[in-house]
């Protein structure tokens, strides 16, 4: 698979028992459940997971004659949402059209409850206490950065981030990340770039939380000051948004 315009016509070879042969060029590859393509926009992956999740919504709709809010929340969180969020730190939608494809699955699922069907999407989310998937992606990114910073994940933070050790002024916190210049929207939307501004804006006591659960509580309080978790990302015309 070729990434970037400068490698499109390059041929790679491999020697096997003294014989060289050209490697086959492929247009997509699935690795640990994530579908990669040369554009790295992950549009194909977004469509794939949306289809899987929609099939689960259909199964729930056909299987259960009675449905209320509590039953739906359990089924949705267990059977549907994991498909839409697995490894999304990697494939976070680059384009609005892909984000809306993902959000439409939750929009459709919340209509299964008869008493909520005539409500707006925002009203249904408030009733079910479910945030938008766009909001959850921001929250998930922050949780992932916290795990990396505190070595909860087996990963050195220096492999992804350049830490900002400047002590000038009062802004920032102990785990502040240095913002790197990016020339392309695609690069600015990768995990290590898009999380910088949002992470650096978190309060000191949040990023220094003693446990992951305390961090989740703290980051929720911090994010709701900036985002409406029941409307964020719904119908917005954005592209390559950097959080």
Secondary structure, DSSP 4 states (H G I P E B T S, - for coil): ---SGGGTT---EEEETTEEEEPPP-SEEEETTEEEETT---HHHHHHHHHHHHHHHHHHHHH-S---HHHHHHHIIIIIHHHHHTTHHHH--SBHHHHHHHHHHHHHHTTSSGGGTTS-HHHHHHHHT---HHHHHHHHHHHHHHHHHTTSSSS-GGGT--B-----SS-S-TTPBPPPP-SSHHHHTSHHHHTHHHHHTS-HHHHT-SSHHHHHHHHHHHHTTT--TTTTTSS---BS---
